[in-house]
């Protein structure tokens, strides 16, 4: 056997074993009722061809690399050396690659979705506090603590479903997209600070790069449809070099880096300080809430019939975040969290396969040991970065609003979402408003995502006070009674956050029950209705004094429909069509129809 063939077989075998590892699950097999959306080319359980995996993964790596900006801010806050920033970035990349691979595994560790991790903007304020107070050893120690705390928190996450109704997760996702806009738009137009105008060359490069990516996504249905960022980056780099926005001298200086070298810690040792406990715990919580939003969007874009957040998957995803952050701190890197822009890219390319986690993670790790490759990304022109972020933000923002509006909203929920949205935006529009807040609150109020998330969860819990989980009402079986059915279910459905289609089915089912009961009992005066709701089901009970209904399992024949009896059979049959389960009970002249609808 030739050596080339041997290496090829060995590589294929290792790749298959890694892929099998990702497909494994720590949980018992369960029926998968997901429905693949028509817009996806490869969903979470499908495996694209190897070359497609590599091309799509490379685009995700470009987006992950944008977070290196946060590391530079941390190092610059103490006037650190360039070599320290480089090593901090490279070690963080190794942690990102490992965590990205773990994230795709479904189980105690991993969400089962492709949602890459990279250096976290949420941890930027406390990280700056740590490095200024005790240098890099204190930063690494607090990051390791944050990772350990996150893994512990992940064990509680699955019991927190009540905190994350769709309007909450929807706002979290939308605010994440808007934060990408706040970061991307200034770079898109070449804005460098107050008093500086937009740079015409930067604006031209950003515009052409964005249009190219949009064109590849919208008007190209071939394989290039899955590689819009790669096409845009090649064109953006070329234009930047041609127009002088990226000077050739700087580009050539960066690519003179050695091909292979080992990253080193920026400083030895780990340290811990109690005074930094509060800001890092708050940053952990807000980062984990952001992860809930990112993974919820991953779940939704992979299921055309998505109903609610799978908290078991969320728990495993947060655990993977914790491991990535803990390893990063021990090795000498910064905190890790999911990269929202990559979720938008997955939706744009129609490729959400978890198989992408392996090549993406390996490419990121490889870049940490091949500085010449990483250097090319390090000089990515600002307008190209801006175009990528704006492109991804389109899908993130709209995806968030789709989540937010997937449930009915009453005044309480509108105020909870609206107030959180407005004050979250204020953190981006008028950051000086919160300049003098205590240090431990800085991770919250200095981030629009964190601020909006904390507010919307808190307000949602407060506004739930006074909402009954079960209501009873009496109606008369006439036209006014039928109007009352619709009015009560719509009002209560909005207060409970019910899916609109479930509310409509409940209205139709109760309406058919009352109509059929009146047809069978012409002297019927009053009907008692009871509604009970939780996130998983809506149950209605309709009670009246009179003869019980007989609900057939099949529709009446066409001939039977010519009689009054056949029309009544059709009416009672429709009850079963609107509901998921129907039971009829009768005792001492009191008839009760139990209607169950899955939610």
C-alpha angles and dihedrals in degrees: 000000000000118000091239092055091045091053091047092052091045092050092047091049093050091046091051091050092051090048090050089052090056092049092053120101133202089209129078114265113268132188109274108223094173116132116212112238115238091234093064121092094186118015128200095283098043125089119221121212114282096252091049089051091053095047095046092043091053090057091053089051090056090055092045090053091061088075089069084084089072092054091052090053090053093050093043090053088073098030092252124180124265091243090057091053091047093052092044089054095046095050090046088053091057090053090047092053094049093046092047091056092046092047092063093057115094114226144055085334114040138025097238091242134102103250112143123217130218141155110321126239089197091066094049099098097048091041090056090048090051098047091046093048100044111359126240096323090061091046091052093046094050092046090053089050090050090053092050092047091050093053090052092047090052090066090061097043096085090062093054100077091124089066095056114055113159095263089058097046090041092056091046091054094044092050090050089056091048090051088055087054091052090052097039105043097062090051091045091062098033095252110166103174148318114326095017118117125224112278112240094213092048091048091051093049093046093047095049092045092050094045090050092053092046092049092050090051101043106032103029115074096172128086091294086068087076095049106055096131093048091053092045093048094052091050093042094051091046093051092045092054093043094049096041096245086121104037115222090227092060093043092051091045091056095047090053086079114118117269095235132022139142120250117236133204114266088227137356126253140026127256136186133203126188093211089066094050096092098049092046094047090049089049090050092052095046092046090050091050089053088052089054089056094046094048092044088057089049089054093048097048089051095052124054089196098045113160111169145352115284100225094189089062090045091052092054091046093053089048089056089050090052093051092048092050094045093050090046092053094048093048095044107266140114133268119289132219139161117287108233095196091063090059088056090049091051090055093045094052094040090232117118099149115149086219086078090069093076099053091038093052093045093049091052091049091047091053088058090061097037104059093177089065093044090049091062089058092042091066094048105150115251096237090053090051089048093050091051093050094047090048092053094041091062091066095038096052095045091044089054093051090049089055091046094052096042089094134051114263129209128188092278094055092041091055093046092052096037097050092046091047094050097047091041089057090048089066088063099035099043109016091163088073089074100035095112100045118126115277094247090060095047095092088058107041096036091060121065091206095050094043094049092044095052091046097047094048092047094046093045090056092046094048091052089070108109097020110125117219090210129038134184128200138165125225138179118240096245137092092284090051091052090051089051091056091058095043096049096045092047093049095044093042090056091048091050095043094242123177108258094233092054091051091052092049090049091051092050094046095050090044091054091047093052092044092049092045090053092048091051094041109034092180093056111136109176138016125200117216127191125188126192125179142185131160092273104043150010117217124191128187120197115191132182141154108257148062116334123247122246110218113201123216093223136039118261119258122261090254091052091054089068089072132066090240091056092050090052091049089053091051093052091043089056089060088066091048094055096044131057093220133012129187130179122208127182128183129163092344095311113118122197124187114198114206120191124190123182114230 
